Amino acid sequence: MRAMSKGVLGAAIAALVVLGAGTTAGAVGDAAGDVVGDALGGVAGEADLAHHGHVSLWDGRVGVWLVTENHGPSDVVDATVRLAFSTPMAGGQELPPGCLWSSSRVVSCRTGALPGGGAAGELALDLRAVGRPQELTVDVSTAWRAGGADRNPVNDRHRVLVLATGDPYVF
């Protein structure tokens, strides 16, 4: 039963990611937010998503800690954050609930509902890279959101250079 529910969850998250794949998350007047907002029974307002946290690299392991916030003013029903690594990750690694592998270099995770002026729960990943890279980059971005236009997309897109020191690189 557990494998079946993971498969259903994975299909649902993949559908959410694909829904937003043809749009630019965070663009002014973003079609994804406006269309989804209309489908939910009204014109979408403005929702300012922001991703903050840190990434560490040590001994071929990658640790990511992330919080997604909605500075509002409108609520967001759901969103997907995308983490793209410059180095492939080792296969067969389990991810937290609400996350799935989009490829060996990309993890996509649901944030859940984000009330205006509120934060989602913390996301923590402990991954193994292929080999033992001395550095890597992580691109953090909003892949999709069900809610208003984001007129400040700068704070939901980050590129982080991480050296294999074990130190947390903050974004």
C-alpha positions as CSV (number, residue, x, y, z in Angstrom):
1,M,0.0,0.0,0.0
2,R,2.9,2.4,0.9
3,A,4.4,2.0,-2.6
4,M,1.1,2.7,-4.2
5,S,0.5,5.9,-2.2
6,K,4.0,7.1,-3.1
7,G,3.2,6.4,-6.7
8,V,0.0,8.4,-6.5
9,L,1.7,11.2,-4.7
10,G,4.5,11.3,-7.3
11,A,2.0,11.4,-10.1
12,A,0.1,14.3,-8.4
13,I,3.3,16.3,-7.9
14,A,4.5,15.6,-11.4
15,A,1.2,16.9,-12.7
16,L,1.6,20.1,-10.6
17,V,5.1,20.6,-12.0
18,V,4.0,19.9,-15.6
19,L,1.1,22.3,-15.1
20,G,3.6,25.2,-14.6
21,A,6.3,24.0,-16.9
22,G,5.2,26.1,-19.8
23,T,5.1,29.4,-17.8
24,T,7.7,31.6,-16.2
25,A,7.2,31.4,-12.5
26,G,7.2,34.9,-11.0
27,A,6.6,36.9,-14.2
28,V,4.4,40.0,-13.9
29,G,0.9,38.9,-14.8
30,D,2.1,35.3,-14.8
31,A,-0.4,33.2,-16.7
32,A,-0.1,30.1,-14.4
33,G,-1.1,32.1,-11.3
34,D,-3.9,34.0,-13.1
35,V,-5.4,31.0,-14.8
36,V,-5.3,28.8,-11.7
37,G,-6.6,31.7,-9.6
38,D,-9.5,32.1,-12.0
39,A,-10.2,28.3,-11.9
40,L,-10.4,28.5,-8.1
41,G,-13.2,31.0,-8.3
42,G,-11.7,34.4,-8.6
43,V,-9.0,36.6,-10.0
44,A,-5.7,35.9,-8.5
45,G,-4.1,38.6,-6.4
46,E,-0.4,39.2,-5.6
47,A,1.6,36.6,-3.7
48,D,5.3,37.2,-3.1
49,L,7.1,33.8,-2.7
50,A,10.6,33.7,-1.2
51,H,12.9,30.7,-0.6
52,H,15.6,30.9,2.1
53,G,17.9,28.5,3.7
54,H,21.3,27.0,3.4
55,V,23.2,24.2,1.5
56,S,26.3,22.2,2.7
57,L,28.6,19.8,0.9
58,W,31.0,17.4,2.7
59,D,32.3,13.9,1.8
60,G,30.1,13.6,-1.2
61,R,27.0,14.5,0.8
62,V,24.7,17.4,0.1
63,G,22.5,18.9,2.9
64,V,19.7,21.3,2.0
65,W,17.6,23.2,4.5
66,L,14.9,25.4,3.0
67,V,11.9,27.5,4.1
68,T,9.4,28.9,1.6
69,E,7.5,32.1,2.7
70,N,4.7,34.0,1.1
71,H,5.1,37.7,1.9
72,G,1.6,38.1,0.4
73,P,-0.8,39.8,0.5
74,S,-2.8,36.9,-1.2
75,D,-2.8,33.3,-0.2
76,V,-1.2,30.6,-2.4
77,V,-3.1,27.3,-2.4
78,D,0.1,25.3,-3.3
79,A,3.5,25.8,-4.9
80,T,6.4,23.7,-6.1
81,V,10.1,24.5,-5.4
82,R,12.7,23.2,-7.7
83,L,16.3,22.4,-6.6
84,A,18.7,21.8,-9.6
85,F,22.2,20.5,-8.8
86,S,25.2,20.9,-11.1
87,T,26.3,17.5,-10.1
88,P,24.2,14.3,-10.5
89,M,22.9,12.7,-7.2
90,A,23.3,9.0,-6.5
91,G,20.3,6.9,-7.4
92,G,18.0,5.1,-5.1
93,Q,17.7,7.9,-2.5
94,E,14.4,8.4,-0.7
95,L,13.0,11.9,-0.5
96,P,10.7,13.5,2.1
97,P,6.9,13.3,1.4
98,G,5.9,15.8,-1.2
99,C,9.2,15.6,-3.1
100,L,10.2,13.7,-6.2
101,W,13.1,13.2,-8.5
102,S,12.6,15.1,-11.8
103,S,16.0,13.8,-12.9
104,S,19.3,12.8,-11.3
105,R,20.1,16.5,-10.9
106,V,16.6,17.9,-10.0
107,V,14.4,17.5,-7.0
108,S,10.9,19.1,-7.0
109,C,8.9,19.5,-3.7
110,R,5.5,20.8,-2.8
111,T,5.3,23.6,-0.3
112,G,1.7,23.1,0.7
113,A,-0.6,26.1,1.3
114,L,1.1,29.4,1.9
115,P,-1.1,32.0,3.6
116,G,-0.3,35.7,2.8
117,G,2.4,36.7,5.3
118,G,3.1,33.0,6.3
119,A,5.7,30.3,5.9
120,A,5.5,26.7,4.9
121,G,7.2,23.9,6.9
122,E,10.9,23.4,6.7
123,L,12.3,21.2,4.0
124,A,15.4,19.2,4.8
125,L,17.3,17.0,2.3
126,D,20.3,14.8,3.0
127,L,21.5,13.6,-0.4
128,R,24.6,11.7,-1.8
129,A,26.3,13.1,-4.9
130,V,27.8,10.9,-7.5
131,G,31.5,10.8,-6.5
132,R,33.0,13.3,-4.2
133,P,32.7,16.7,-5.9
134,Q,34.9,19.6,-4.5
135,E,32.1,22.1,-5.4
136,L,28.7,22.2,-6.9
137,T,26.0,24.8,-7.6
138,V,22.3,24.6,-6.6
139,D,19.7,26.6,-8.4
140,V,16.6,27.1,-6.2
141,S,13.4,28.4,-7.9
142,T,9.7,28.3,-7.9
143,A,8.6,25.9,-10.6
144,W,4.8,26.4,-10.1
145,R,2.4,28.1,-7.9
146,A,-1.4,28.1,-7.5
147,G,-2.1,31.7,-6.7
148,G,-1.4,35.3,-7.6
149,A,1.2,37.0,-9.6
150,D,4.6,37.4,-8.0
151,R,5.9,40.9,-8.8
152,N,9.1,40.3,-6.9
153,P,10.6,37.1,-8.4
154,V,14.1,38.0,-7.3
155,N,13.7,36.4,-3.8
156,D,12.4,33.1,-5.1
157,R,15.4,32.4,-7.4
158,H,18.9,31.7,-6.1
159,R,22.1,30.2,-7.4
160,V,24.4,29.0,-4.6
161,L,28.0,27.9,-5.1
162,V,28.8,25.3,-2.4
163,L,32.4,24.2,-1.6
164,A,33.1,20.8,0.0
165,T,33.9,22.4,3.4
166,G,30.9,21.3,5.3
167,D,30.0,25.0,5.9
168,P,26.5,26.2,5.4
169,Y,26.2,28.4,2.3
170,V,23.2,30.7,3.0
171,F,20.7,31.9,0.4
